[in-house]
Structures are given as C-alpha cells and as structure tokens.
C-alpha cells in the first residue's frame, strides 16, 4: 500500500512524542480533518494533539491547504499550530 509521511511541529510534535511517522495512505477522498479524527482515536498523545482540529493547520506536499481538503495522492502531510510572528 502507498505510504503517507506525517510530519508534526511544535506542540503537536510534543504531544505525540515524535517528529514524523509513516502510515498507510488513506483513500484519496478522505479529508485531512477526517484523517486526524482517526488518528485521535488512537488515544494518548494523538487524542491530546488532535482534540481541537480547528486550532491546527496543514500542508500537503509542502503546500498549505484547508483541513477539509482531500488527502488525494499526497506523499506528505504536515500538521502544525498556526504560525505567528512579528
């Protein structure tokens, strides 16, 4: 099966306890929001990191996308809190 590289940043990474992992890529029509809901069901740090999905941002293959975007054939999904700066 095709793999999806998950990359985590900031407090998402801290809650899960790892920078990245490889998982089986879901069906192309599965949205990022639905996929992270499945990850949250694993409990522990995943549940903590993904408890409030509206606080998260995502990028597919290094392009920012809304959480309701389908994962499609992406090779990488990055998940992180909103970026702030001055």
C-alpha positions in Angstrom: 0.0 0.0 0.0 1.1 3.6 -0.6 2.6 5.3 2.4 1.9 8.8 3.8 4.7 10.6 5.7 3.2 12.5 8.6 5.3 15.4 9.9 4.4 17.1 13.3 5.5 20.5 14.5 5.5 22.5 17.8 3.1 21.4 20.5 1.6 18.7 18.1 5.0 17.1 18.0 5.4 17.4 21.8 2.0 15.8 22.5 2.6 12.9 20.1 6.2 12.4 21.1 7.7 12.2 17.6 8.7 14.4 14.7 7.3 12.2 12.0 6.0 8.8 11.1 4.9 6.8 8.1 1.4 5.3 7.8 -0.7 3.7 5.2 -2.2 6.4 3.0 -6.0 6.6 3.3 -8.3 6.6 0.3 -7.8 9.7 -1.9 -11.2 11.2 -0.9 -10.5 11.1 2.9 -10.1 14.7 4.1 -7.4 15.8 6.4 -10.0 16.6 9.1 -11.4 13.0 8.9 -7.9 11.5 8.9 -6.8 13.4 12.0 -10.0 12.3 13.7 -9.0 8.7 13.1 -5.5 9.4 14.5 -7.1 10.9 17.6 -8.9 7.6 18.2 -5.5 6.0 18.9 -5.7 7.8 22.3 -2.8 9.2 24.3 -0.8 12.0 22.7 -2.8 11.7 19.5 -6.0 12.4 21.3 -4.4 15.4 23.0 -2.8 16.8 19.8 -5.9 16.5 17.7 -8.7 17.3 20.3 -9.3 20.7 18.7 -8.7 20.3 15.0 -9.8 23.9 14.3 -6.6 25.0 16.1 -4.5 23.2 13.5 -3.1 24.0 10.1 -2.0 21.5 7.5 0.2 21.2 4.4 0.1 18.5 1.7 3.4 18.0 -0.1 4.6 21.4 1.4 1.5 23.4 0.2 -0.8 24.9 2.8 -4.4 23.6 2.5 -7.6 23.7 4.4 -8.4 20.8 6.8 -11.4 19.9 4.6 -9.1 19.2 1.7 -8.9 15.5 0.5 -5.5 13.9 1.0 -5.6 12.6 -2.6 -2.2 11.1 -3.7 -0.1 13.3 -1.4 3.1 11.8 -0.1 3.5 14.1 2.9 1.0 15.6 5.4 2.4 18.2 7.8 0.3 19.2 10.8 1.1 22.2 13.0 -0.4 25.0 15.0 -1.0 28.4 13.4 2.2 30.2 12.7 2.6 33.6 14.3 5.4 36.1 14.1 6.2 39.7 14.2 
